[in-house]
């Protein structure tokens, strides 16, 4: 069948008895239709254009003369600058399916660029439908090609996908934890639970849980009641009022302090931003502790000076003044050395000598002996360790071996045995006042000593009050300690 025969048959099929009875002219309806329509001959593989309506001419920026009588793929070729163009191949395959099945064929949205008035190709996206026109014998006499220009919609969808991908990338990479929750309400509209919709990797690090363990589950299925009893009403209030909430709270399951900012995304859904502020809280606690310690150490420093004055022996006043000046000067130099070295790490022996210089001379009075290898303390451990030794020294000056002329303290240390890089130090007093047993109460100095070793150094401490004097055994991890050589004073 020729294109002319197809056109005649198609026009005859458009004007049927119902049209004659009603007086309708379907050719006028075709021409006036706002839907872009093209009538194609079934003369595969060319598929000659038989008819076109005004809406199609407007959508494709073409004229009737440029289309009617031309093969559709000659009139609408692929964009030669787009090597991946598949518009021609996809449309040809659809038209062939219509001929084979004699059924309409709805194509997927297609990228099919068209020529513009400047002679160049313009990107367009189409939603095509190809429908066969059958005669009374069931033979395909024409194919109606209907398209909808969805370029704007497709561009908007692409922009939306790009935006969603961008924000999802931000969601995944942000340093703060982020969760999205869907509130569950009872019949009275009160929040009784919430479901985790999503959580980012930072949330996993802060909570200690994998998001696969929580997404899609209720909060009451994941966390204990003391937590959900607090968070459910808070998030429910945010969801109900739309007013954001910002609080700081200790999150026991993860053993962290968290700053929490909750805000409503939409009705029933709440977003939660989490920031780990544990280190800030610890720093604040250390600052309070340090303030008390400064006051405590000032009093202890006076006690050390008083001990130096009381224990110094000399044949005359000039000798006495010289000895006192030497001991006090040694204390000052030791404090200066510690101030210079604590933040960059410190040799253990140097640190001990800095705290105990007044008792390391060879003259009369109480003595301190240092026995052990040279160890480099990590920077973070130097100052807390010095504080612990200072507390032991102050206690010995006030009540122990360093308060008596014949008193002696032997400090020995080694690395191991036990876990690798573990420093074990032993402080043993003798020659001081007789010890009847442990004191009746724990003073501030003892609390500082135990808090420093356990809390700041992550170690253990054992205090034993033997009759000959106090024995203190300290074990603490050394993450960067270096054992150099054996040496004794």
C-alpha positions as CSV (number, residue, x, y, z in Angstrom):
1,X,0.0,0.0,0.0
2,X,1.3,3.4,-1.0
3,X,1.3,6.5,1.2
4,X,-1.5,7.9,-0.9
5,X,-3.6,4.8,-0.5
6,X,-3.0,4.9,3.3
7,X,-4.0,8.5,3.4
8,X,-7.3,7.8,1.6
9,X,-8.1,4.8,3.8
10,X,-7.2,6.8,6.9
11,X,-9.5,9.7,5.9
12,X,-12.3,7.2,5.1
13,X,-11.9,5.6,8.5
14,X,-12.0,9.0,10.2
15,X,-15.4,9.8,8.5
16,X,-17.7,7.0,9.7
17,X,-21.4,6.6,9.8
18,X,-21.6,8.1,13.3
19,X,-19.9,11.2,12.1
20,X,-22.4,11.6,9.2
21,X,-25.2,11.0,11.6
22,X,-24.1,13.7,14.0
23,X,-22.7,16.1,11.5
24,X,-19.3,16.0,13.1
25,X,-16.2,16.5,11.0
26,X,-13.4,14.5,12.6
27,X,-10.8,16.1,10.4
28,X,-11.7,19.5,12.0
29,X,-11.5,17.9,15.4
30,X,-8.1,16.4,14.5
31,X,-6.8,19.8,13.3
32,X,-8.2,21.7,16.4
33,X,-7.1,19.1,19.0
34,X,-4.7,20.6,21.6
35,X,-2.9,17.3,21.8
36,X,0.1,17.1,19.3
37,X,-0.9,14.4,16.8
38,X,0.9,13.0,13.7
39,X,-0.6,10.4,11.3
40,X,1.9,8.0,9.9
41,X,1.6,5.5,7.0
42,X,2.3,1.9,7.9
43,X,4.8,1.8,5.0
44,X,7.7,0.5,7.1
45,X,10.5,1.2,7.3
46,X,9.9,4.8,6.1
47,X,6.6,5.5,8.0
48,X,5.6,8.5,5.8
49,X,3.9,11.4,7.5
50,X,0.3,11.6,6.2
51,X,-1.2,14.3,8.3
52,X,-0.2,16.6,11.2
53,X,-2.3,18.9,13.4
54,X,-1.5,22.5,14.5
55,X,-0.6,21.4,18.1
56,X,2.1,19.1,16.7
57,X,3.5,21.8,14.4
58,X,3.7,24.2,17.4
59,X,5.4,21.6,19.7
60,X,8.0,20.7,17.1
61,X,8.6,24.2,15.6
62,X,8.0,22.9,12.1
63,X,5.7,23.7,9.1
64,X,3.2,21.5,7.5
65,X,5.1,21.5,4.2
66,X,8.3,20.4,5.9
67,X,6.5,17.3,7.4
68,X,3.6,16.0,5.3
69,X,4.8,13.6,2.6
70,X,8.2,13.0,4.2
71,X,9.4,10.0,6.0
72,X,9.2,10.5,9.7
73,X,12.9,9.7,10.4
74,X,14.0,12.0,7.6
75,X,11.9,14.8,9.1
76,X,13.1,14.0,12.7
77,X,16.6,12.6,12.6
78,X,18.8,11.9,15.6
79,X,20.9,14.8,16.9
80,X,24.3,14.2,15.1
81,X,26.1,15.9,18.0
82,X,24.7,13.3,20.5
83,X,26.5,10.1,20.0
84,X,24.2,8.3,22.6
85,X,21.0,9.4,20.9
86,X,18.4,6.6,20.7
87,X,15.3,8.4,19.7
88,X,15.1,7.1,16.1
89,X,15.8,3.5,17.1
90,X,13.3,3.5,20.0
91,X,10.5,5.1,17.9
92,X,11.1,2.7,15.0
93,X,10.9,-0.2,17.4
94,X,7.6,1.1,18.8
95,X,6.0,1.6,15.4
96,X,7.0,-1.9,14.3
97,X,5.4,-3.3,17.5
98,X,2.2,-1.5,16.6
99,X,2.2,-3.1,13.1
100,X,2.9,-6.6,14.6
101,X,0.4,-6.5,17.4
102,X,-2.2,-4.0,16.1
103,X,-2.3,-2.7,19.6
104,X,-1.4,0.8,21.1
105,X,2.2,1.0,22.2
106,X,3.1,3.4,25.1
107,X,6.8,4.3,25.0
108,X,8.9,5.4,28.0
109,X,9.8,9.0,28.2
110,X,12.3,9.7,25.4
111,X,15.1,12.2,24.9
112,X,14.5,13.1,21.2
113,X,16.2,16.4,20.2
114,X,14.6,18.5,17.4
115,X,15.7,21.1,14.9
116,X,15.0,24.7,15.9
117,X,14.5,27.8,13.8
118,X,18.3,28.5,13.9
119,X,19.2,25.2,12.3
120,X,20.6,23.7,15.5
121,X,19.3,20.9,17.6
122,X,17.4,21.6,20.9
123,X,17.1,19.1,23.7
124,X,13.6,17.8,24.2
125,X,12.0,15.1,26.2
126,X,8.7,13.4,25.0
127,X,6.1,11.0,26.4
128,X,4.9,9.2,23.2
129,X,1.9,7.0,22.4
130,X,1.5,5.2,19.1
131,X,-2.0,3.9,18.3
132,X,-3.0,1.8,15.2
133,X,-6.0,3.0,13.0
134,X,-7.7,-0.2,11.7
135,X,-10.1,-0.6,8.8
136,X,-13.2,-2.9,8.9
137,X,-11.0,-5.9,8.2
138,X,-8.6,-5.2,11.1
139,X,-5.9,-4.0,8.8
140,X,-3.6,-1.2,10.0
141,X,-4.2,1.7,7.6
142,X,-2.4,4.4,9.7
143,X,-0.7,5.0,13.0
144,X,-1.6,7.9,15.1
145,X,1.6,9.2,16.9
146,X,0.7,11.3,19.9
147,X,3.4,13.1,22.0
148,X,3.5,15.2,25.1
149,X,6.4,17.5,25.6
150,X,7.7,16.8,29.1
151,X,11.0,18.7,28.8
152,X,10.2,21.1,31.6
153,X,8.9,18.3,33.9
154,X,11.9,16.1,33.1
155,X,14.3,19.0,33.8
156,X,12.6,19.7,37.1
157,X,12.7,16.1,38.0
158,X,16.4,16.0,37.1
159,X,17.1,19.1,39.2
160,X,15.1,17.6,42.1
161,X,17.2,14.4,41.8
162,X,20.4,16.4,41.7
163,X,19.3,18.4,44.7
164,X,18.3,15.3,46.6
165,X,21.7,13.7,45.7
166,X,23.5,16.8,46.9
167,X,21.7,17.0,50.2
168,X,22.0,13.2,50.7
169,X,25.8,13.6,50.2
170,X,25.8,16.4,52.8
171,X,23.7,14.2,55.1
172,X,26.2,11.3,54.7
173,X,29.3,13.5,55.1
174,X,28.4,16.0,57.9
175,X,30.3,15.7,61.1
176,X,27.2,16.0,63.3
177,X,24.9,13.1,63.9
178,X,21.5,13.4,62.2
179,X,18.4,11.4,62.5
180,X,14.9,11.7,61.1
181,X,12.0,10.3,63.2
182,X,8.3,9.6,62.5
183,X,6.2,10.2,65.6
184,X,3.6,7.6,66.7
185,X,0.5,9.1,68.4
186,X,-2.2,7.6,70.5
187,X,-5.9,8.2,69.8
188,X,-5.7,11.4,71.9
189,X,-2.9,12.8,69.7
190,X,-0.2,12.3,72.4
191,X,3.3,11.0,71.3
192,X,3.9,7.5,72.6
193,X,6.8,6.4,70.5
194,X,8.7,7.3,67.3
195,X,10.2,5.3,64.4
196,X,13.7,5.9,63.1
197,X,13.3,6.9,59.4
198,X,17.0,7.5,58.7
199,X,20.3,8.2,60.4
200,X,23.7,9.3,59.0
201,X,27.2,7.8,59.7
202,X,28.1,10.4,62.3
203,X,25.0,9.3,64.2
204,X,26.4,5.8,64.2
205,X,29.7,7.0,65.7
206,X,27.9,9.0,68.4
207,X,25.4,6.4,69.4
208,X,27.6,3.3,69.0
209,X,24.8,1.6,66.9
210,X,24.6,0.8,63.2
211,X,21.7,2.5,61.5
212,X,20.6,-0.9,60.1
213,X,19.8,-1.7,63.7
214,X,17.5,1.2,64.2
215,X,16.0,2.4,60.9
216,X,12.4,1.2,60.7
217,X,12.3,0.3,64.4
218,X,10.6,2.0,67.3
219,X,12.7,3.9,69.8
220,X,11.3,1.8,72.6
221,X,12.6,-1.3,70.8
222,X,16.2,0.1,70.7
223,X,16.8,2.1,73.9
224,X,16.0,1.7,77.6
225,X,13.0,3.3,79.2
226,X,14.9,6.0,81.0
227,X,16.0,7.4,77.7
228,X,12.8,7.0,75.7
229,X,10.7,8.4,78.6
230,X,12.7,11.7,78.1
231,X,13.0,11.8,74.3
232,X,9.5,10.8,73.2
233,X,7.7,13.7,75.0
234,X,10.3,16.2,73.9
235,X,10.1,15.2,70.2
236,X,6.4,14.9,70.4
237,X,6.2,18.5,71.6
238,X,8.4,19.7,68.7
239,X,6.2,17.8,66.2
240,X,3.0,19.2,67.7
241,X,4.0,22.9,68.1
242,X,6.7,23.3,65.4
243,X,8.9,25.0,68.0
244,X,12.5,23.7,67.9
245,X,14.2,22.5,71.1
246,X,17.9,22.6,72.0
247,X,19.3,20.9,75.1
248,X,22.4,19.1,76.4
249,X,22.1,15.8,78.0
250,X,24.2,12.8,79.1
251,X,23.3,9.9,76.8
252,X,24.0,6.9,79.0
253,X,23.9,4.1,76.3
254,X,26.8,5.7,74.5
255,X,28.4,7.3,77.6
256,X,28.6,10.7,75.9
257,X,27.3,14.2,76.4
258,X,25.3,15.3,73.4
259,X,24.0,18.7,72.3
260,X,20.6,18.0,70.7
261,X,18.7,20.3,68.4
262,X,15.3,19.0,67.3
263,X,13.0,20.7,64.7
264,X,9.9,19.7,62.8
265,X,10.3,18.7,59.1
266,X,6.6,18.3,58.4
267,X,3.6,17.1,60.3
268,X,4.5,14.1,62.4
269,X,8.2,14.1,61.4
270,X,11.0,15.5,63.5
271,X,14.7,15.9,62.5
272,X,17.3,15.7,65.2
273,X,20.9,17.1,65.0
274,X,23.4,15.7,67.5
275,X,26.8,17.1,68.4
276,X,29.2,15.3,70.7
277,X,30.2,17.7,73.5
278,X,31.7,15.1,75.8
279,X,35.2,16.7,75.6
280,X,33.9,20.1,76.4
281,X,32.1,18.8,79.5
282,X,35.2,16.9,80.6
283,X,37.3,20.1,80.1
284,X,34.8,22.0,82.2
285,X,35.0,19.3,84.9
286,X,38.8,19.4,84.7
287,X,38.8,23.2,85.0
288,X,36.7,23.0,88.2
289,X,39.0,20.3,89.5
290,X,42.0,22.4,88.6
291,X,40.7,25.5,90.4
292,X,40.3,23.5,93.6
293,X,43.7,21.9,93.0
294,X,45.4,25.3,92.6
295,X,44.1,26.4,96.0
296,X,45.1,23.0,97.5
297,X,48.6,23.1,96.0
298,X,49.2,26.6,97.2
299,X,48.6,25.4,100.7
300,X,50.7,22.4,100.1
301,X,53.6,24.5,98.8
302,X,53.6,26.4,102.0
303,X,53.7,23.2,103.9
304,X,56.8,22.1,101.9
305,X,58.6,25.4,102.7
306,X,57.6,25.0,106.4
307,X,59.1,21.5,106.4
308,X,62.3,22.8,104.8
309,X,62.6,25.5,107.5
310,X,61.9,23.1,110.3
311,X,64.1,20.2,109.2
312,X,67.2,22.3,108.1
313,X,70.1,22.0,110.6
314,X,73.1,24.4,110.5
315,X,75.9,25.4,113.0
316,X,75.1,29.1,112.6
317,X,72.6,31.6,111.2
318,X,74.5,32.3,108.0
319,X,74.8,28.6,107.2
320,X,71.1,28.1,108.1
321,X,70.1,31.0,105.7
322,X,72.3,29.6,103.0
323,X,70.8,26.1,103.3
324,X,67.2,27.5,103.4
325,X,67.8,29.6,100.3
326,X,69.2,26.6,98.5
327,X,66.2,24.4,99.3
328,X,63.6,27.0,98.4
329,X,65.5,27.9,95.3
330,X,65.6,24.2,94.3
331,X,61.8,24.1,94.7
332,X,61.4,27.2,92.5
333,X,63.6,25.7,89.8
334,X,61.7,22.4,89.9
335,X,58.4,24.2,89.4
336,X,59.8,26.2,86.5
337,X,61.2,23.0,84.9
338,X,57.8,21.3,85.2
339,X,56.0,24.3,83.7
340,X,58.4,24.1,80.7
341,X,58.3,20.4,80.2
342,X,54.8,19.1,81.1
343,X,53.1,20.0,77.9
344,X,55.8,18.4,75.6
345,X,56.2,15.2,77.6
346,X,58.7,14.6,80.3
347,X,61.3,12.1,81.4
348,X,60.0,10.3,84.5
349,X,63.1,10.7,86.5
350,X,63.3,14.5,85.7
351,X,59.7,14.9,86.7
352,X,60.3,13.1,90.1
353,X,63.4,15.1,90.8
354,X,61.5,18.3,90.0
355,X,58.9,17.4,92.6
356,X,61.3,16.0,95.2
357,X,64.5,18.1,94.7
358,X,64.5,19.3,98.3
359,X,64.9,15.8,99.6
360,X,67.5,14.5,97.1
361,X,70.6,16.2,98.5
362,X,73.4,14.3,100.3
363,X,73.2,16.2,103.6
364,X,71.3,15.4,106.7
365,X,67.6,15.0,107.0
366,X,65.0,12.8,105.1
367,X,66.0,11.4,101.8
368,X,64.4,10.2,98.6
369,X,65.9,7.5,96.4
370,X,64.9,7.0,92.8
371,X,65.4,3.5,91.2
372,X,64.3,2.5,87.8
373,X,64.8,2.9,84.0
374,X,64.5,6.2,82.2
375,X,61.0,6.5,80.9
376,X,59.5,9.1,78.6
377,X,56.0,10.0,79.8
378,X,53.5,11.1,77.1
379,X,52.7,14.8,77.2
380,X,49.1,14.2,78.4
381,X,50.3,12.1,81.3
382,X,53.1,14.3,82.6
383,X,51.1,16.9,84.5
384,X,48.6,14.5,86.1
385,X,51.4,12.2,87.1
386,X,53.3,15.2,88.7
387,X,50.2,16.1,90.6
388,X,49.9,12.6,92.0
389,X,53.6,12.6,93.1
390,X,53.1,16.0,94.6
391,X,50.2,14.7,96.7
392,X,52.3,11.8,97.9
393,X,55.2,14.1,98.8
394,X,53.0,16.6,100.6
395,X,51.5,13.8,102.6
396,X,54.9,12.4,103.5
397,X,56.1,15.9,104.5
398,X,53.1,16.5,106.7
399,X,52.6,13.0,108.3
400,X,55.0,10.5,106.8
401,X,58.7,9.7,106.3
402,X,59.7,13.2,105.1
403,X,58.5,14.7,108.4
404,X,61.3,13.0,110.3
405,X,65.1,13.6,110.1
406,X,65.8,9.9,109.5
407,X,62.9,9.3,107.2
408,X,63.4,7.9,103.7
409,X,61.2,7.3,100.6
410,X,62.3,4.8,98.0
411,X,60.6,5.2,94.6
412,X,61.1,2.4,92.2
413,X,59.5,1.7,88.8
414,X,59.5,-0.6,85.8
415,X,57.6,-1.2,82.6
416,X,55.5,-4.3,83.0
417,X,54.9,-7.1,83.8
418,X,51.4,-7.3,82.5
419,X,49.9,-5.4,79.6
420,X,52.5,-3.9,77.3
421,X,53.5,-0.3,77.9
422,X,52.3,-0.3,81.5
423,X,54.2,1.7,84.0
424,X,54.3,0.2,87.5
425,X,55.7,2.6,90.2
426,X,56.1,1.8,93.9
427,X,56.4,4.6,96.6
428,X,57.6,3.1,99.9
429,X,58.2,5.2,103.1
430,X,60.2,4.2,106.1
431,X,61.8,5.9,109.1
432,X,58.9,8.2,109.8
433,X,56.3,8.2,112.5
434,X,54.9,4.8,113.3
435,X,51.7,4.0,111.3
436,X,48.9,2.3,113.2
437,X,46.7,1.8,110.1
438,X,44.7,3.5,107.4
439,X,43.3,7.0,108.3
440,X,39.7,7.1,109.6
441,X,38.6,9.3,106.7
442,X,39.7,10.1,103.1
443,X,41.0,13.6,102.9
444,X,40.9,15.9,99.9
445,X,44.5,15.0,99.0
446,X,43.7,11.3,98.9
447,X,40.7,12.0,96.7
448,X,42.8,14.1,94.4
449,X,45.5,11.3,94.2
450,X,42.9,8.6,93.4
451,X,41.0,10.8,91.0
452,X,44.2,11.7,89.1
453,X,45.5,8.2,88.7
454,X,42.2,6.6,87.9
455,X,40.3,9.4,86.2
456,X,43.0,11.2,84.2
457,X,45.7,8.6,83.8
458,X,43.4,5.6,83.3
459,X,45.4,3.6,85.9
460,X,45.0,1.9,89.2
461,X,46.3,2.8,92.7
462,X,46.8,0.7,95.8
463,X,47.5,2.4,99.2
464,X,48.9,0.2,102.1
465,X,49.6,1.6,105.5
466,X,52.4,-0.6,106.9
467,X,53.8,0.1,110.4
468,X,57.1,1.3,108.8
469,X,55.2,3.8,106.6
470,X,52.9,4.3,103.6
471,X,53.4,2.1,100.5
472,X,51.7,3.3,97.3
473,X,51.6,1.2,94.1
474,X,50.6,2.9,90.9
475,X,49.9,1.1,87.5
476,X,49.2,3.2,84.4
477,X,49.2,2.7,80.6
478,X,51.9,4.4,78.6
479,X,50.8,4.9,75.0
480,X,54.1,6.4,73.9
481,X,56.6,5.6,76.7
482,X,60.1,4.7,75.7
483,X,62.4,2.7,78.0
484,X,66.0,4.0,77.5
485,X,68.4,2.6,80.0
486,X,68.8,1.5,83.7
487,X,70.0,4.1,86.1
488,X,69.8,4.7,89.9
489,X,70.4,7.7,92.1
